[in-house]
Structure formats: C-alpha cells, structure tokens
Amino acid sequence: MAARRAAGTLPPATDGGPLLLLLIALTGVYGGYFGAAQGVLLLALMGMLLPDTLQTINGIKNVLALIVNGVAAVFFVLTSHIDWTAVLLIAAGSTLGGMLGARIGRRLPPIALRTLIVVVGLAAVTKLLFL
C-alpha cells in the first residue's frame, strides 16, 4: 500500500479524524449495551470517512466489535447473573459465523459485498422494527 501511495495510485492517507473517533466511540457505547446492527453502523461510518477498501474496513469493524463486545462481556460477567448455556451457544454460533463471514467477505467482489451488507442490514432493521 505504501508503494502504491508513493506512486500516486492510492489516495492520500486519512485517518477519519476526530469525527470518526467520536462516532466510533459512540457506536461502541451503543454496541456494548444493545449490539444490534453495531457492525452495520461501523461499516457505514468507516466507509464514509476512510479511503480503504470495504474488505479492509470490514476487518477493522470485526476487531472493533470484538473489543466492544469483550469489554461488555467482562462488565456483564462481573455485574449480572449469566445463563452460561446461552453464552456458550451464542459464542459458538458467533465464532463460526465470524470465521465463515470473513472467508466469504475476502472472496467477494466489493459490489457483491456491499449488496450483501445492505440486504442483511435491511433485514435486521425490518426484524427489529416490525417483527
């Protein structure tokens, strides 16, 4: 990437600035409590404010979601009663889904990945609001 930037074939680096940091922090607070559509929100924010490819942004989103959910999990373990059977089932499903999703996401062309993200996001919003 550095070679492409030096050759002028990659746009100048941008880190999204303080606005992106603030919005990601707010998304982290939201995601730590609710979790619903956190990934879609992160993809939208970083997609608008970073020049990276969707595959790169998706990887960053996964790391951010891991951090947020890890901190939230530790908080809830320390302060709440936990149904460990449900935790194990959700953890197994999330792990397998994340691994499979990452493999698929790396192989899809950007337009197909964007379409899939929009479809899944709309399905999640529809389910949360109307079903």
Wavefront OBJ file of the C-alpha trace (Angstrom):
o trace
v 0.000 0.000 0.000
v 2.882 2.373 0.786
v 4.357 1.723 -2.668
v 1.002 2.464 -4.329
v 0.645 5.664 -2.306
v 4.197 6.745 -3.249
v 3.454 6.013 -6.919
v 0.370 8.215 -6.701
v -2.115 5.429 -7.456
v -3.605 5.470 -3.953
v -5.347 8.472 -2.415
v -3.532 10.314 0.395
v -3.883 8.621 3.766
v -6.606 9.832 6.049
v -7.489 8.521 9.461
v -11.027 9.894 9.521
v -10.042 12.497 12.083
v -11.658 13.315 15.421
v -15.150 12.949 13.953
v -14.568 9.268 13.160
v -13.077 8.640 16.615
v -16.086 10.273 18.296
v -18.600 8.375 16.170
v -16.831 5.050 16.730
v -16.749 5.712 20.487
v -20.497 6.422 20.474
v -21.109 3.314 18.386
v -19.043 1.345 20.907
v -21.222 2.538 23.792
v -24.344 1.651 21.811
v -22.902 -1.702 20.721
v -21.765 -2.620 24.219
v -25.288 -2.256 25.538
v -27.543 -3.227 22.620
v -25.275 -4.795 20.000
v -27.953 -4.783 17.288
v -26.595 -3.542 13.935
v -23.339 -2.350 15.507
v -21.387 -3.809 12.590
v -23.586 -2.090 10.020
v -23.135 1.246 11.795
v -19.363 0.806 11.943
v -19.197 -0.150 8.256
v -21.248 2.897 7.300
v -19.143 5.306 9.376
v -15.786 3.974 8.256
v -16.987 3.563 4.673
v -17.800 7.274 4.539
v -14.744 8.540 6.409
v -11.901 6.208 5.391
v -10.424 5.656 1.906
v -9.751 1.931 2.465
v -11.388 -0.954 0.617
v -14.546 -2.480 2.003
v -12.667 -5.680 2.819
v -10.149 -3.725 4.923
v -12.899 -1.747 6.647
v -14.784 -4.976 7.344
v -11.689 -6.393 9.060
v -11.302 -3.242 11.166
v -15.002 -3.457 12.038
v -14.549 -7.034 13.243
v -11.667 -6.054 15.537
v -13.617 -3.082 16.937
v -16.688 -5.252 17.531
v -14.513 -7.846 19.292
v -13.113 -5.180 21.622
v -16.525 -3.641 22.377
v -18.205 -6.984 22.931
v -15.289 -8.255 25.013
v -15.430 -5.252 27.342
v -19.227 -5.536 27.588
v -18.963 -9.266 28.319
v -16.478 -8.708 31.151
v -18.735 -5.994 32.600
v -21.823 -8.212 32.476
v -19.961 -11.215 33.935
v -18.864 -9.078 36.881
v -22.226 -7.386 37.489
v -25.028 -9.716 36.342
v -26.409 -13.233 36.545
v -25.316 -15.094 33.404
v -27.062 -18.013 31.670
v -23.878 -19.875 30.702
v -25.666 -22.329 28.416
v -26.928 -19.442 26.298
v -23.475 -17.840 26.407
v -21.803 -20.979 25.069
v -24.361 -21.402 22.278
v -24.115 -17.754 21.214
v -20.305 -17.808 21.422
v -20.099 -20.924 19.249
v -22.505 -19.502 16.668
v -20.761 -16.123 16.622
v -17.331 -17.690 16.246
v -18.374 -19.964 13.403
v -20.355 -17.180 11.717
v -17.455 -14.754 12.031
v -14.976 -17.206 10.569
v -17.272 -18.124 7.698
v -18.240 -14.497 7.082
v -14.604 -13.394 6.966
v -13.756 -16.076 4.403
v -16.712 -15.140 2.227
v -16.090 -11.392 2.624
v -12.493 -11.651 1.436
v -13.520 -13.540 -1.696
v -16.496 -11.422 -2.777
v -16.076 -8.520 -5.200
v -16.683 -5.150 -3.481
v -20.087 -4.570 -5.143
v -21.341 -8.017 -4.084
v -20.089 -7.456 -0.526
v -21.773 -4.041 -0.370
v -25.025 -5.509 -1.668
v -24.900 -8.320 0.876
v -24.238 -5.851 3.713
v -27.188 -3.668 2.668
v -29.527 -6.667 2.358
v -28.519 -8.069 5.760
v -28.757 -4.606 7.338
v -32.236 -4.009 5.923
v -33.360 -7.457 7.062
v -32.079 -6.769 10.591
v -33.787 -3.364 10.744
v -37.042 -4.840 9.440
v -36.957 -7.639 12.010
v -36.118 -5.305 14.885
v -38.782 -2.746 13.987
v -41.653 -4.810 12.665
v -41.413 -8.469 13.725
l 1 2 3 4 5 6 7 8 9 10 11 12 13 14 15 16 17 18 19 20 21 22 23 24 25 26 27 28 29 30 31 32 33 34 35 36 37 38 39 40 41 42 43 44 45 46 47 48 49 50 51 52 53 54 55 56 57 58 59 60 61 62 63 64 65 66 67 68 69 70 71 72 73 74 75 76 77 78 79 80 81 82 83 84 85 86 87 88 89 90 91 92 93 94 95 96 97 98 99 100 101 102 103 104 105 106 107 108 109 110 111 112 113 114 115 116 117 118 119 120 121 122 123 124 125 126 127 128 129 130 131
